[in-house]
Amino acid sequence: MVASTYDDPRPARVLSVDGVESDFHQLEFWNKTYEYLESKCTYVQSKNMLVLTDRLAHTVYVYDTVKGTSRVFTN
C-alpha cells in the first residue's frame, strides 16, 4: 500500500501489510516538503504508476515505478 506524507521530504511511502515503511528506491522525488493536505498520492498497481498531486502548484506528477521515469502535468 502507498501513503501520502506531510512534513517529510519524501511525499509518499510504501507500507507493507505488517506495517513496515519503506521508500521508492528507484524514484527521485523533488526536494519539497508538504504541509497537511497540500499533496496527495495514489498508486495504480496495474500500471506500476505512482500519482502525486501538488495542490498549491496545480501540478500532477506521474511516476513509472519500474522504469524510474516521471511526467509532469500543470494546469
PyMOL Python script that loads the backbone (N, CA, C, O; Angstrom):
from pymol import cmd

cmd.read_pdbstr("""\
ATOM      1  N   MET A   1       0.848  -1.161   0.000  1.00  0.00           N
ATOM      2  CA  MET A   1       0.000   0.000   0.000  1.00  0.00           C
ATOM      3  C   MET A   1       0.896   1.228   0.000  1.00  0.00           C
ATOM      4  O   MET A   1       2.039   1.164   0.454  1.00  0.00           O
ATOM      5  N   VAL A   2       0.389   2.339  -0.504  1.00  0.00           N
ATOM      6  CA  VAL A   2       1.141   3.583  -0.571  1.00  0.00           C
ATOM      7  C   VAL A   2       0.391   4.639   0.227  1.00  0.00           C
ATOM      8  O   VAL A   2      -0.838   4.703   0.191  1.00  0.00           O
ATOM      9  N   ALA A   3       1.141   5.465   0.948  1.00  0.00           N
ATOM     10  CA  ALA A   3       0.533   6.524   1.755  1.00  0.00           C
ATOM     11  C   ALA A   3       1.213   7.856   1.475  1.00  0.00           C
ATOM     12  O   ALA A   3       2.426   7.923   1.279  1.00  0.00           O
ATOM     13  N   SER A   4       0.401   8.922   1.460  1.00  0.00           N
ATOM     14  CA  SER A   4       0.938  10.278   1.357  1.00  0.00           C
ATOM     15  C   SER A   4       1.577  10.658   2.677  1.00  0.00           C
ATOM     16  O   SER A   4       1.213  10.132   3.728  1.00  0.00           O
ATOM     17  N   THR A   5       2.533  11.575   2.620  1.00  0.00           N
ATOM     18  CA  THR A   5       3.169  12.072   3.841  1.00  0.00           C
ATOM     19  C   THR A   5       3.031  13.587   3.907  1.00  0.00           C
ATOM     20  O   THR A   5       2.698  14.237   2.916  1.00  0.00           O
ATOM     21  N   TYR A   6       3.289  14.133   5.080  1.00  0.00           N
ATOM     22  CA  TYR A   6       3.419  15.584   5.221  1.00  0.00           C
ATOM     23  C   TYR A   6       4.501  15.847   6.240  1.00  0.00           C
ATOM     24  O   TYR A   6       4.782  15.001   7.090  1.00  0.00           O
ATOM     25  N   ASP A   7       5.117  17.029   6.160  1.00  0.00           N
ATOM     26  CA  ASP A   7       6.291  17.369   6.972  1.00  0.00           C
ATOM     27  C   ASP A   7       7.409  16.348   6.805  1.00  0.00           C
ATOM     28  O   ASP A   7       8.107  16.015   7.763  1.00  0.00           O
ATOM     29  N   ASP A   8       7.573  15.854   5.581  1.00  0.00           N
ATOM     30  CA  ASP A   8       8.575  14.845   5.259  1.00  0.00           C
ATOM     31  C   ASP A   8       9.049  15.117   3.830  1.00  0.00           C
ATOM     32  O   ASP A   8       8.210  15.361   2.962  1.00  0.00           O
ATOM     33  N   PRO A   9      10.347  15.087   3.547  1.00  0.00           N
ATOM     34  CA  PRO A   9      10.819  15.338   2.179  1.00  0.00           C
ATOM     35  C   PRO A   9      10.461  14.227   1.188  1.00  0.00           C
ATOM     36  O   PRO A   9      10.626  14.396  -0.020  1.00  0.00           O
ATOM     37  N   ARG A  10       9.974  13.100   1.695  1.00  0.00           N
ATOM     38  CA  ARG A  10       9.511  12.012   0.821  1.00  0.00           C
ATOM     39  C   ARG A  10       7.988  12.108   0.754  1.00  0.00           C
ATOM     40  O   ARG A  10       7.330  11.821   1.753  1.00  0.00           O
ATOM     41  N   PRO A  11       7.402  12.497  -0.373  1.00  0.00           N
ATOM     42  CA  PRO A  11       5.965  12.740  -0.448  1.00  0.00           C
ATOM     43  C   PRO A  11       5.100  11.485  -0.390  1.00  0.00           C
ATOM     44  O   PRO A  11       3.890  11.581  -0.191  1.00  0.00           O
ATOM     45  N   ALA A  12       5.702  10.310  -0.561  1.00  0.00           N
ATOM     46  CA  ALA A  12       4.952   9.061  -0.495  1.00  0.00           C
ATOM     47  C   ALA A  12       5.843   7.975   0.077  1.00  0.00           C
ATOM     48  O   ALA A  12       7.053   7.952  -0.152  1.00  0.00           O
ATOM     49  N   ARG A  13       5.215   7.068   0.832  1.00  0.00           N
ATOM     50  CA  ARG A  13       5.938   5.928   1.417  1.00  0.00           C
ATOM     51  C   ARG A  13       5.162   4.657   1.120  1.00  0.00           C
ATOM     52  O   ARG A  13       3.946   4.682   0.929  1.00  0.00           O
ATOM     53  N   VAL A  14       5.881   3.558   1.083  1.00  0.00           N
ATOM     54  CA  VAL A  14       5.282   2.243   0.890  1.00  0.00           C
ATOM     55  C   VAL A  14       5.075   1.619   2.264  1.00  0.00           C
ATOM     56  O   VAL A  14       5.967   1.652   3.112  1.00  0.00           O
ATOM     57  N   LEU A  15       3.889   1.050   2.479  1.00  0.00           N
ATOM     58  CA  LEU A  15       3.578   0.360   3.732  1.00  0.00           C
ATOM     59  C   LEU A  15       3.267  -1.101   3.430  1.00  0.00           C
ATOM     60  O   LEU A  15       2.437  -1.401   2.572  1.00  0.00           O
ATOM     61  N   SER A  16       3.933  -2.004   4.136  1.00  0.00           N
ATOM     62  CA  SER A  16       3.636  -3.424   3.959  1.00  0.00           C
ATOM     63  C   SER A  16       2.425  -3.790   4.817  1.00  0.00           C
ATOM     64  O   SER A  16       1.983  -3.002   5.653  1.00  0.00           O
ATOM     65  N   VAL A  17       1.908  -4.971   4.604  1.00  0.00           N
ATOM     66  CA  VAL A  17       0.775  -5.465   5.393  1.00  0.00           C
ATOM     67  C   VAL A  17       1.144  -5.543   6.872  1.00  0.00           C
ATOM     68  O   VAL A  17       0.279  -5.413   7.738  1.00  0.00           O
ATOM     69  N   ASP A  18       2.429  -5.755   7.159  1.00  0.00           N
ATOM     70  CA  ASP A  18       2.909  -5.848   8.537  1.00  0.00           C
ATOM     71  C   ASP A  18       3.168  -4.477   9.163  1.00  0.00           C
ATOM     72  O   ASP A  18       3.553  -4.398  10.329  1.00  0.00           O
ATOM     73  N   GLY A  19       2.963  -3.392   8.400  1.00  0.00           N
ATOM     74  CA  GLY A  19       3.167  -2.048   8.920  1.00  0.00           C
ATOM     75  C   GLY A  19       4.583  -1.528   8.789  1.00  0.00           C
ATOM     76  O   GLY A  19       4.933  -0.527   9.413  1.00  0.00           O
ATOM     77  N   VAL A  20       5.408  -2.193   7.984  1.00  0.00           N
ATOM     78  CA  VAL A  20       6.789  -1.772   7.784  1.00  0.00           C
ATOM     79  C   VAL A  20       6.827  -0.722   6.673  1.00  0.00           C
ATOM     80  O   VAL A  20       6.317  -0.954   5.577  1.00  0.00           O
ATOM     81  N   GLU A  21       7.438   0.443   6.963  1.00  0.00           N
ATOM     82  CA  GLU A  21       7.554   1.522   5.978  1.00  0.00           C
ATOM     83  C   GLU A  21       8.834   1.364   5.167  1.00  0.00           C
ATOM     84  O   GLU A  21       9.867   0.939   5.682  1.00  0.00           O
ATOM     85  N   SER A  22       8.742   1.718   3.879  1.00  0.00           N
ATOM     86  CA  SER A  22       9.932   1.735   3.023  1.00  0.00           C
ATOM     87  C   SER A  22       9.763   2.833   1.983  1.00  0.00           C
ATOM     88  O   SER A  22       8.697   3.439   1.877  1.00  0.00           O
ATOM     89  N   ASP A  23      10.820   3.085   1.218  1.00  0.00           N
ATOM     90  CA  ASP A  23      10.818   4.133   0.207  1.00  0.00           C
ATOM     91  C   ASP A  23      10.742   3.538  -1.188  1.00  0.00           C
ATOM     92  O   ASP A  23      10.961   2.343  -1.385  1.00  0.00           O
ATOM     93  N   PHE A  24      10.428   4.390  -2.147  1.00  0.00           N
ATOM     94  CA  PHE A  24      10.556   4.042  -3.553  1.00  0.00           C
ATOM     95  C   PHE A  24      12.013   4.285  -3.921  1.00  0.00           C
ATOM     96  O   PHE A  24      12.395   5.416  -4.220  1.00  0.00           O
ATOM     97  N   HIS A  25      12.825   3.243  -3.902  1.00  0.00           N
ATOM     98  CA  HIS A  25      14.266   3.394  -4.112  1.00  0.00           C
ATOM     99  C   HIS A  25      14.616   3.803  -5.537  1.00  0.00           C
ATOM    100  O   HIS A  25      15.638   4.454  -5.757  1.00  0.00           O
ATOM    101  N   GLN A  26      13.793   3.436  -6.498  1.00  0.00           N
ATOM    102  CA  GLN A  26      14.109   3.730  -7.893  1.00  0.00           C
ATOM    103  C   GLN A  26      13.601   5.099  -8.334  1.00  0.00           C
ATOM    104  O   GLN A  26      13.841   5.492  -9.476  1.00  0.00           O
ATOM    105  N   LEU A  27      12.901   5.844  -7.460  1.00  0.00           N
ATOM    106  CA  LEU A  27      12.344   7.148  -7.834  1.00  0.00           C
ATOM    107  C   LEU A  27      13.101   8.292  -7.179  1.00  0.00           C
ATOM    108  O   LEU A  27      13.482   8.217  -6.011  1.00  0.00           O
ATOM    109  N   GLU A  28      13.311   9.349  -7.950  1.00  0.00           N
ATOM    110  CA  GLU A  28      13.906  10.581  -7.441  1.00  0.00           C
ATOM    111  C   GLU A  28      12.796  11.617  -7.294  1.00  0.00           C
ATOM    112  O   GLU A  28      12.247  12.088  -8.290  1.00  0.00           O
ATOM    113  N   PHE A  29      12.468  11.970  -6.054  1.00  0.00           N
ATOM    114  CA  PHE A  29      11.456  12.995  -5.819  1.00  0.00           C
ATOM    115  C   PHE A  29      12.124  14.362  -5.765  1.00  0.00           C
ATOM    116  O   PHE A  29      13.315  14.470  -5.475  1.00  0.00           O
ATOM    117  N   TRP A  30      11.350  15.401  -6.044  1.00  0.00           N
ATOM    118  CA  TRP A  30      11.833  16.773  -5.925  1.00  0.00           C
ATOM    119  C   TRP A  30      12.032  17.078  -4.452  1.00  0.00           C
ATOM    120  O   TRP A  30      11.470  16.389  -3.600  1.00  0.00           O
ATOM    121  N   ASN A  31      12.802  18.072  -4.143  1.00  0.00           N
ATOM    122  CA  ASN A  31      13.124  18.409  -2.756  1.00  0.00           C
ATOM    123  C   ASN A  31      12.097  19.414  -2.226  1.00  0.00           C
ATOM    124  O   ASN A  31      12.371  20.612  -2.143  1.00  0.00           O
ATOM    125  N   LYS A  32      10.925  18.915  -1.874  1.00  0.00           N
ATOM    126  CA  LYS A  32       9.864  19.778  -1.375  1.00  0.00           C
ATOM    127  C   LYS A  32       9.129  19.052  -0.255  1.00  0.00           C
ATOM    128  O   LYS A  32       8.811  17.870  -0.379  1.00  0.00           O
ATOM    129  N   THR A  33       8.865  19.748   0.818  1.00  0.00           N
ATOM    130  CA  THR A  33       8.120  19.194   1.942  1.00  0.00           C
ATOM    131  C   THR A  33       6.742  19.831   1.967  1.00  0.00           C
ATOM    132  O   THR A  33       6.615  21.055   1.930  1.00  0.00           O
ATOM    133  N   TYR A  34       5.719  19.004   2.030  1.00  0.00           N
ATOM    134  CA  TYR A  34       4.344  19.499   2.018  1.00  0.00           C
ATOM    135  C   TYR A  34       3.762  19.546   3.422  1.00  0.00           C
ATOM    136  O   TYR A  34       4.125  18.762   4.299  1.00  0.00           O
ATOM    137  N   GLU A  35       2.862  20.476   3.602  1.00  0.00           N
ATOM    138  CA  GLU A  35       2.071  20.539   4.826  1.00  0.00           C
ATOM    139  C   GLU A  35       0.834  19.661   4.630  1.00  0.00           C
ATOM    140  O   GLU A  35       0.592  19.152   3.535  1.00  0.00           O
ATOM    141  N   TYR A  36       0.068  19.492   5.682  1.00  0.00           N
ATOM    142  CA  TYR A  36      -1.128  18.652   5.659  1.00  0.00           C
ATOM    143  C   TYR A  36      -2.087  19.098   4.551  1.00  0.00           C
ATOM    144  O   TYR A  36      -2.413  20.281   4.455  1.00  0.00           O
ATOM    145  N   LEU A  37      -2.530  18.172   3.730  1.00  0.00           N
ATOM    146  CA  LEU A  37      -3.481  18.346   2.625  1.00  0.00           C
ATOM    147  C   LEU A  37      -2.961  19.167   1.444  1.00  0.00           C
ATOM    148  O   LEU A  37      -3.754  19.545   0.581  1.00  0.00           O
ATOM    149  N   GLU A  38      -1.674  19.454   1.374  1.00  0.00           N
ATOM    150  CA  GLU A  38      -1.113  20.143   0.210  1.00  0.00           C
ATOM    151  C   GLU A  38      -0.771  19.180  -0.920  1.00  0.00           C
ATOM    152  O   GLU A  38      -0.634  19.596  -2.070  1.00  0.00           O
ATOM    153  N   SER A  39      -0.632  17.895  -0.599  1.00  0.00           N
ATOM    154  CA  SER A  39      -0.295  16.886  -1.589  1.00  0.00           C
ATOM    155  C   SER A  39      -0.975  15.580  -1.220  1.00  0.00           C
ATOM    156  O   SER A  39      -1.139  15.257  -0.043  1.00  0.00           O
ATOM    157  N   LYS A  40      -1.370  14.832  -2.248  1.00  0.00           N
ATOM    158  CA  LYS A  40      -1.945  13.501  -2.044  1.00  0.00           C
ATOM    159  C   LYS A  40      -1.359  12.571  -3.093  1.00  0.00           C
ATOM    160  O   LYS A  40      -0.800  13.019  -4.095  1.00  0.00           O
ATOM    161  N   CYS A  41      -1.492  11.270  -2.852  1.00  0.00           N
ATOM    162  CA  CYS A  41      -0.967  10.310  -3.809  1.00  0.00           C
ATOM    163  C   CYS A  41      -1.899   9.121  -3.942  1.00  0.00           C
ATOM    164  O   CYS A  41      -2.748   8.861  -3.089  1.00  0.00           O
ATOM    165  N   THR A  42      -1.710   8.414  -5.038  1.00  0.00           N
ATOM    166  CA  THR A  42      -2.374   7.140  -5.249  1.00  0.00           C
ATOM    167  C   THR A  42      -1.431   6.266  -6.072  1.00  0.00           C
ATOM    168  O   THR A  42      -0.563   6.770  -6.785  1.00  0.00           O
ATOM    169  N   TYR A  43      -1.612   4.967  -5.966  1.00  0.00           N
ATOM    170  CA  TYR A  43      -0.784   4.026  -6.710  1.00  0.00           C
ATOM    171  C   TYR A  43      -1.685   3.192  -7.605  1.00  0.00           C
ATOM    172  O   TYR A  43      -2.658   2.602  -7.135  1.00  0.00           O
ATOM    173  N   VAL A  44      -1.367   3.140  -8.896  1.00  0.00           N
ATOM    174  CA  VAL A  44      -2.121   2.350  -9.860  1.00  0.00           C
ATOM    175  C   VAL A  44      -1.313   1.075 -10.108  1.00  0.00           C
ATOM    176  O   VAL A  44      -0.383   1.055 -10.914  1.00  0.00           O
ATOM    177  N   GLN A  45      -1.690   0.018  -9.398  1.00  0.00           N
ATOM    178  CA  GLN A  45      -0.899  -1.210  -9.419  1.00  0.00           C
ATOM    179  C   GLN A  45      -0.834  -1.841 -10.803  1.00  0.00           C
ATOM    180  O   GLN A  45       0.217  -2.351 -11.191  1.00  0.00           O
ATOM    181  N   SER A  46      -1.926  -1.821 -11.553  1.00  0.00           N
ATOM    182  CA  SER A  46      -1.934  -2.454 -12.872  1.00  0.00           C
ATOM    183  C   SER A  46      -0.971  -1.775 -13.854  1.00  0.00           C
ATOM    184  O   SER A  46      -0.538  -2.399 -14.822  1.00  0.00           O
ATOM    185  N   LYS A  47      -0.636  -0.516 -13.615  1.00  0.00           N
ATOM    186  CA  LYS A  47       0.275   0.238 -14.486  1.00  0.00           C
ATOM    187  C   LYS A  47       1.612   0.541 -13.816  1.00  0.00           C
ATOM    188  O   LYS A  47       2.484   1.146 -14.439  1.00  0.00           O
ATOM    189  N   ASN A  48       1.792   0.129 -12.548  1.00  0.00           N
ATOM    190  CA  ASN A  48       3.007   0.437 -11.779  1.00  0.00           C
ATOM    191  C   ASN A  48       3.281   1.940 -11.769  1.00  0.00           C
ATOM    192  O   ASN A  48       4.417   2.375 -11.957  1.00  0.00           O
ATOM    193  N   MET A  49       2.231   2.723 -11.546  1.00  0.00           N
ATOM    194  CA  MET A  49       2.339   4.179 -11.576  1.00  0.00           C
ATOM    195  C   MET A  49       1.981   4.779 -10.219  1.00  0.00           C
ATOM    196  O   MET A  49       0.984   4.412  -9.597  1.00  0.00           O
ATOM    197  N   LEU A  50       2.815   5.703  -9.786  1.00  0.00           N
ATOM    198  CA  LEU A  50       2.548   6.492  -8.597  1.00  0.00           C
ATOM    199  C   LEU A  50       2.136   7.876  -9.071  1.00  0.00           C
ATOM    200  O   LEU A  50       2.848   8.504  -9.854  1.00  0.00           O
ATOM    201  N   VAL A  51       0.990   8.352  -8.600  1.00  0.00           N
ATOM    202  CA  VAL A  51       0.474   9.658  -8.994  1.00  0.00           C
ATOM    203  C   VAL A  51       0.462  10.557  -7.759  1.00  0.00           C
ATOM    204  O   VAL A  51      -0.150  10.222  -6.745  1.00  0.00           O
ATOM    205  N   LEU A  52       1.146  11.707  -7.853  1.00  0.00           N
ATOM    206  CA  LEU A  52       1.215  12.664  -6.753  1.00  0.00           C
ATOM    207  C   LEU A  52       0.656  14.002  -7.209  1.00  0.00           C
ATOM    208  O   LEU A  52       0.864  14.417  -8.349  1.00  0.00           O
ATOM    209  N   THR A  53      -0.046  14.665  -6.320  1.00  0.00           N
ATOM    210  CA  THR A  53      -0.567  15.988  -6.650  1.00  0.00           C
ATOM    211  C   THR A  53       0.100  17.044  -5.780  1.00  0.00           C
ATOM    212  O   THR A  53       0.472  16.781  -4.636  1.00  0.00           O
ATOM    213  N   ASP A  54       0.246  18.236  -6.336  1.00  0.00           N
ATOM    214  CA  ASP A  54       0.716  19.413  -5.603  1.00  0.00           C
ATOM    215  C   ASP A  54      -0.409  20.434  -5.729  1.00  0.00           C
ATOM    216  O   ASP A  54      -0.533  21.116  -6.746  1.00  0.00           O
ATOM    217  N   ARG A  55      -1.225  20.532  -4.687  1.00  0.00           N
ATOM    218  CA  ARG A  55      -2.428  21.359  -4.727  1.00  0.00           C
ATOM    219  C   ARG A  55      -2.114  22.820  -4.972  1.00  0.00           C
ATOM    220  O   ARG A  55      -2.805  23.467  -5.760  1.00  0.00           O
ATOM    221  N   LEU A  56      -1.097  23.359  -4.326  1.00  0.00           N
ATOM    222  CA  LEU A  56      -0.786  24.779  -4.447  1.00  0.00           C
ATOM    223  C   LEU A  56      -0.175  25.141  -5.794  1.00  0.00           C
ATOM    224  O   LEU A  56      -0.361  26.256  -6.281  1.00  0.00           O
ATOM    225  N   ALA A  57       0.551  24.206  -6.398  1.00  0.00           N
ATOM    226  CA  ALA A  57       1.176  24.453  -7.707  1.00  0.00           C
ATOM    227  C   ALA A  57       0.287  23.994  -8.865  1.00  0.00           C
ATOM    228  O   ALA A  57       0.653  24.170 -10.027  1.00  0.00           O
ATOM    229  N   HIS A  58      -0.870  23.411  -8.563  1.00  0.00           N
ATOM    230  CA  HIS A  58      -1.793  22.906  -9.591  1.00  0.00           C
ATOM    231  C   HIS A  58      -1.061  21.955 -10.532  1.00  0.00           C
ATOM    232  O   HIS A  58      -1.154  22.071 -11.754  1.00  0.00           O
ATOM    233  N   THR A  59      -0.333  21.014  -9.938  1.00  0.00           N
ATOM    234  CA  THR A  59       0.521  20.108 -10.706  1.00  0.00           C
ATOM    235  C   THR A  59       0.267  18.660 -10.302  1.00  0.00           C
ATOM    236  O   THR A  59       0.011  18.360  -9.136  1.00  0.00           O
ATOM    237  N   VAL A  60       0.343  17.767 -11.293  1.00  0.00           N
ATOM    238  CA  VAL A  60       0.242  16.326 -11.058  1.00  0.00           C
ATOM    239  C   VAL A  60       1.529  15.689 -11.569  1.00  0.00           C
ATOM    240  O   VAL A  60       1.958  15.949 -12.693  1.00  0.00           O
ATOM    241  N   TYR A  61       2.133  14.860 -10.741  1.00  0.00           N
ATOM    242  CA  TYR A  61       3.351  14.132 -11.096  1.00  0.00           C
ATOM    243  C   TYR A  61       2.980  12.659 -11.247  1.00  0.00           C
ATOM    244  O   TYR A  61       2.342  12.084 -10.366  1.00  0.00           O
ATOM    245  N   VAL A  62       3.377  12.051 -12.358  1.00  0.00           N
ATOM    246  CA  VAL A  62       3.108  10.638 -12.616  1.00  0.00           C
ATOM    247  C   VAL A  62       4.452   9.930 -12.753  1.00  0.00           C
ATOM    248  O   VAL A  62       5.243  10.238 -13.645  1.00  0.00           O
ATOM    249  N   TYR A  63       4.695   8.985 -11.863  1.00  0.00           N
ATOM    250  CA  TYR A  63       5.965   8.245 -11.837  1.00  0.00           C
ATOM    251  C   TYR A  63       5.746   6.802 -12.276  1.00  0.00           C
ATOM    252  O   TYR A  63       4.815   6.138 -11.820  1.00  0.00           O
ATOM    253  N   ASP A  64       6.596   6.333 -13.149  1.00  0.00           N
ATOM    254  CA  ASP A  64       6.637   4.921 -13.506  1.00  0.00           C
ATOM    255  C   ASP A  64       7.592   4.267 -12.515  1.00  0.00           C
ATOM    256  O   ASP A  64       8.799   4.507 -12.569  1.00  0.00           O
ATOM    257  N   THR A  65       7.071   3.452 -11.622  1.00  0.00           N
ATOM    258  CA  THR A  65       7.893   2.890 -10.546  1.00  0.00           C
ATOM    259  C   THR A  65       8.821   1.779 -11.019  1.00  0.00           C
ATOM    260  O   THR A  65       9.730   1.397 -10.283  1.00  0.00           O
ATOM    261  N   VAL A  66       8.624   1.254 -12.211  1.00  0.00           N
ATOM    262  CA  VAL A  66       9.507   0.217 -12.743  1.00  0.00           C
ATOM    263  C   VAL A  66      10.684   0.857 -13.483  1.00  0.00           C
ATOM    264  O   VAL A  66      11.839   0.494 -13.261  1.00  0.00           O
ATOM    265  N   LYS A  67      10.379   1.810 -14.362  1.00  0.00           N
ATOM    266  CA  LYS A  67      11.418   2.466 -15.161  1.00  0.00           C
ATOM    267  C   LYS A  67      12.112   3.603 -14.415  1.00  0.00           C
ATOM    268  O   LYS A  67      13.235   3.976 -14.754  1.00  0.00           O
ATOM    269  N   GLY A  68      11.446   4.153 -13.402  1.00  0.00           N
ATOM    270  CA  GLY A  68      12.030   5.277 -12.668  1.00  0.00           C
ATOM    271  C   GLY A  68      11.867   6.604 -13.383  1.00  0.00           C
ATOM    272  O   GLY A  68      12.554   7.572 -13.054  1.00  0.00           O
ATOM    273  N   THR A  69      10.971   6.666 -14.355  1.00  0.00           N
ATOM    274  CA  THR A  69      10.740   7.896 -15.103  1.00  0.00           C
ATOM    275  C   THR A  69       9.520   8.634 -14.560  1.00  0.00           C
ATOM    276  O   THR A  69       8.725   8.072 -13.807  1.00  0.00           O
ATOM    277  N   SER A  70       9.384   9.898 -14.952  1.00  0.00           N
ATOM    278  CA  SER A  70       8.235  10.672 -14.499  1.00  0.00           C
ATOM    279  C   SER A  70       7.756  11.628 -15.584  1.00  0.00           C
ATOM    280  O   SER A  70       8.477  11.952 -16.527  1.00  0.00           O
ATOM    281  N   ARG A  71       6.513  12.066 -15.415  1.00  0.00           N
ATOM    282  CA  ARG A  71       5.916  13.093 -16.276  1.00  0.00           C
ATOM    283  C   ARG A  71       5.243  14.106 -15.367  1.00  0.00           C
ATOM    284  O   ARG A  71       4.768  13.757 -14.286  1.00  0.00           O
ATOM    285  N   VAL A  72       5.200  15.360 -15.801  1.00  0.00           N
ATOM    286  CA  VAL A  72       4.614  16.424 -15.019  1.00  0.00           C
ATOM    287  C   VAL A  72       3.503  17.072 -15.825  1.00  0.00           C
ATOM    288  O   VAL A  72       3.685  17.401 -16.997  1.00  0.00           O
ATOM    289  N   PHE A  73       2.350  17.255 -15.192  1.00  0.00           N
ATOM    290  CA  PHE A  73       1.212  17.919 -15.818  1.00  0.00           C
ATOM    291  C   PHE A  73       0.825  19.108 -14.960  1.00  0.00           C
ATOM    292  O   PHE A  73       0.573  18.970 -13.763  1.00  0.00           O
ATOM    293  N   THR A  74       0.778  20.293 -15.591  1.00  0.00           N
ATOM    294  CA  THR A  74       0.463  21.528 -14.870  1.00  0.00           C
ATOM    295  C   THR A  74      -0.738  22.185 -15.520  1.00  0.00           C
ATOM    296  O   THR A  74      -0.881  22.192 -16.742  1.00  0.00           O
ATOM    297  N   ASN A  75      -1.606  22.740 -14.670  1.00  0.00           N
ATOM    298  CA  ASN A  75      -2.767  23.461 -15.177  1.00  0.00           C
ATOM    299  C   ASN A  75      -2.641  24.911 -14.762  1.00  0.00           C
ATOM    300  O   ASN A  75      -3.512  25.722 -15.078  1.00  0.00           O
TER     301      ASN A  75
END
""", "prot")
cmd.dss("prot")
cmd.show_as("cartoon", "prot")
cmd.util.cbc("prot")
cmd.orient("prot")
